[in-house]
Amino acid sequence: MPKLIGASLLRREDRPLLTGKGQYAGDLNLPGLLHVSIVRSVYPHARIRAIHADRARHMPGVTGVFSKTDLPEISGALNDPVPPGLDVRPRPVLAEDRVRYVGEPIAVVVADSSARASDAAEAVEIEYEPLDGSGDVTVALHEGATPLHADSNVAGHVERSFGEFPVDDGDTVTVRGSFSFGRVIGGYMEPRATAASLDPETGRLTLWTSTQWVYGVRDRIATILNLDRAKIHVLAPDVGGAFGAKGQVYPEEILIAALAMRLRQPVRWVATRTEDTQATGQSHGDRAEAELLASRSDGRLRGLRVKLQHDIGAYGGPAVGQSDNILSHCVSAYRLPAFQAESTLVYTNTVPTGFIRGGGRELGNFIVERMMDRLAQALRVDPAELRRRNLIQPDQMPYETGYKRMGRAVVYDGGDYPTLLERALAAVDYDEARQRQASGAPIGIGVACCVESAGIQQPEPAIIRIQPDGEVHAYLGSTPGGQGHRTTFAQVIAQHLEWPVERVQVFVGDSDSVSSSSNTAGSRSALEVGNAAAMVAASARAQLLGRAQTALEAGAQDITIGPSGASVRGAPGNSVELAKLLGEAFESQETFQSSGAYTGACHAAVLEVDPETATISVVRYAIAHDCGQVINPMLVNGQLQGGLVHGFGYALMEQAVYLSDGTLASANFADYTLPGRGIPLEVKPELVEVHSQVLGKNPEGFKGIGETGTIAAPAAIVAAVEDALRCRGVDTFLSSLPLTPTRLFAALHG
């Protein structure tokens, strides 16, 4: 059979999407379908004095209007994982006496059409008593700021440290930097949508939703509504992008489930773009101070200190646990002998934050890589050379960084970071670019290394059922949003089962597939779902071979197995049909336990800056990456290119703008700039694959790639812009994201 792992097969998901046959949660149309519109807060911070819904209740086509007091079954809250020592207030399903961000749900309207539901929602009158709000961490921490909860806007502190900082021996140089990061949104094509229907005969609830985690949605519905998990079936049909923002469970998913059960009719909610932006988890919004110490004589790092103010929004959502993602990636690919960090978690009058592509790794990476550039300036050393001196070496792998995430040591499981650096530099002709720059060319050059953590490290089950006609049905726990999982995991299974790939069907995005699984996030799918798929396929083949050996009285090495059955090599008459081999039913189950993995990469950028228009053009861009064993090179390249576009957005344009009181000023794509909209930018990255030994518990050698193109991009891009400005005599340290044309113009013209 041809080797399938490593082959660039076309995505089997694409044809239905390209021919208009995709099925999204918002497309669902069931008999008797009712439509839901949600009444949301127009204030960032206010007390609710009264809700007047009588007028809305009597409008044509309205089935009902419900506030929290009308739905006692949703009295629970959305409790997200919380690190110890934090005072975190969970997200309510509906606000009751106080709202804390623009877009917070207060009431729901159900009607026989979406237009009537929307009209009735506008007729619901809320009496507010506005309160002072805090639109960012600086305002929230200011003395006298109105607290969102209790008597403080601080939810707690996370401290991490290792190693000993040196006593100043006269050879230590210290550089310092201040950082700020604008809020970002998911920016996907499909706004969130949820529909639900209750089977009156079985009492089973089926919910269709645009999510990255069908199991999380199922379990939260079960907990809050006090239902048996077996009575809940959650499906994620085609998902039009997610990028982490759809990785958490939302109030609307609980509400739609509760309404379907209460009304005994199918119900559906589809967000508008503005609604989606207001009420869906965002990321960033942080500020940081950093201090990097090194030897003046040789540039070797001696320690890094970081103080982070981490914006968690109005409630404790998924980003409560994000500090570790940010701080652990401040270590990057370097030998860092000492580290000391404190993250202060801050409530603000903004939508609760979560994980968006990069998951916070890009912030930690930006901090350390920009500090490396600042150190290079202080030492008058080439930025690439400074990195060369401090990179972890291949013979030091596996490398224990010293950092501990929730008590678990961060150990890099392999990588050749020096080769990644050299290959990235070669791909952009680094030395030649420096020569051109010295000759007066108006270019800037930036380099950034990164290490990407992959995996959630929860048990990952997989099931294979082989049908008598030779079709293989594989049931996996992922909830994809455009990554191509049905293609890539079919390749893995087909190779290990030694079966034609076209006969392998992969079922994902369905809470009935396996008992439980983690969020499709954290660059975990190839590592964890991929290894589970390989394990169950190998187990299924071993079972088939065992049965064939008994039936054919032959050794395993002499038997061939395929969709038609099994036979002995050289004796075609000695065979058994597949149906007889399978018996009444054939099923194989396995569970893979990951210990995580780390992908390495290096980005290099050569840019031109137009001082008159404060615009940027890309001369060259390269990503050298090592993601272990590649399953489908074409899809890996797509992930890298898409991730890079995301990184350009973070670096140059994307920002959800909140005013100082928490008013959201960029709630749709008319005001929120994405790459390709408003700022022309042509990027054709050179992608360089590097292979190194994969260590750790990773039999297939698969690693993450979904965020590799994003994590180091902001640091490399901003470094290149700063380098170009310095060549024009502008001495500045660029440390805020995004570097918009307005900010760049101010830097250029002072």
Secondary structure, DSSP 8 states (H G I E B T S, - for coil): ----TT-----TTHHHHHTT---BGGG---TT-EEEEEEE-SSSSEEEEEEE-HHHHTSTTEEEEEEGGG-GGG-SEE-----TT-----EESS-SSEE-STT-EEEEEEESSHHHHHHHHHH-EEEEEE-----SHHHHHSTT---SBTTBSEEEEEEEEES------S-EEEEEEEEEE-BB----SS--EEEEEE-TTT--EEEEE--S-HHHHHHHHHHHHT--GGGEEEE--B----TTGGGS--HHHHHHHHHHHHHSS-EEEE--HHHHHHHS-BB---EEEEEEEEETTT--EEEEEEEEEEEEESS--GGGG-HHHHHHTTSTTB--S-EEEEEEEEE-SS--B---TTTTHHHHHHHHHHHHHHHHHHHT--HHHHHHHHB--GGG-SEEEEEEETTEEEEE----HHHHHHHHHHHTTHHHHHHHHHTT--EEEEEEEEEEEE---S-EEEEEEE-TTS-EEEEE----SSS-HHHHHHHHHHHHHT--GGGEEEE-SBTTSSS----S-TT-IIIIIHHHHHHHHHHHHHHHHHHHHHHHT--GGGEEEETTEEEETTEEEEEEEHHHHHTT--EEEEEE----EEEEEEEEEEEEEETTTTEEEEEEEEEEEE-BS-S-HHHHHHHHHHHHHHHHHHHHT--B-B-TTS-BS--STTTS--TTSSS------EEEE------SS-TT-B---TTHHHHTHHHHHHHHHHHHHHHTT------EE---HHHHHHHHH-
